[in-house]
Amino acid sequence: MLALCFQVGPTRLALDVQQVREVVPRVVLSPIPHGPHWLAGVFVYRGQVVPVVDLHRLLMTGECPPHLSSRIILVNFPGNEQKIVGLLAAQVAEVRELERLPNGITQGENTPHLGPVLIDSEGILHIASVDRLLNQRTCLELASVSG
């Protein structure tokens, strides 16, 4: 599997490139008053208002740091391929070939199950998916914000 690798707090994640529409630089986002704490804001991308989820806030690891390697990963909105959503993450810099492992691990109760893991020279790498990162409740809140 060809995967885009990135960082969310201390956690390394990989997302199958087939789930990624595009990776764009971090841009200035318009805030959404009274939006969920994990919603970084919105921006206009090719005529569409795109909500951006700060994965760091969503996974309770603080805010995405303002590094040059921080990017917005554009993915299809779960259940609606006509809409897109942005995932804000740090150290988005590597696409690499990965082998999938059948067994995953579950973290603490406050952190969602991120999927199967690989162990490499840098430690644990979670093979995530958009559906795991953006659960049903998150998607409902996003839909109410983005219309």
Helices and strands as residue ranges (DSSP letters): E 2-8, E 11-16, G 17-19, E 20-25, E 39-45, E 48-54, H 55-58, E 71-77, E 80-97, E 117-120, E 123-128, H 130-133, H 136-146
